[in-house]
Amino acid sequence: MKPNFFDMTVHDVDKAREFFGNVFDWSFEKLESADRYYLIKAGPDSEDGINGGIGVVGGARIAEGRPLTQVTIPVTDLESYIAKVKSAGGYVLEPRLAISGVGWYATCAEPGGLIFGLLQADPDAA
């Protein structure tokens, strides 16, 4: 399974948006269901790569006050992948939570501590 999303947490969202917009020509769309969080359009759909999101450090408990980038991997059954993570020696940092209109999400880490997200699509998640 390929990652399909990246997420960045930063201290100053407005400055970071300006920076990445100027450097990479990314565009941003406010996500209405989240405070100070924007979806990132990192290029045209015809271009290789993935899109992402950017929000404030304080809004991401796992960031522990530091800027952070993580990837999200789409899964068909979140609970079974959480079980696979645990049985392979990894751990769950944030258990299953709903992202309204998007799906069910969990933050995990591999045994060495590298953080990644799992997302089961479900437009009815609330």
SULLINHU-V670274 format. One line per field, one symbol per residue. phi: phi as a letter, one per 30 degrees, with the letter a starting at -180 (. if undefined). Layout:
BEGIN
phi->???
END
This chain:
BEGIN
phi->.cebabbbcbdbddddddeddddcidcbbddddbdhbbdccdldddcdkbcabbbdeddbeddhicdabbcccdbdbeddddddeddcjdbccbdebdceiclcbbcbbdedjdcacbbcdadcdb
END
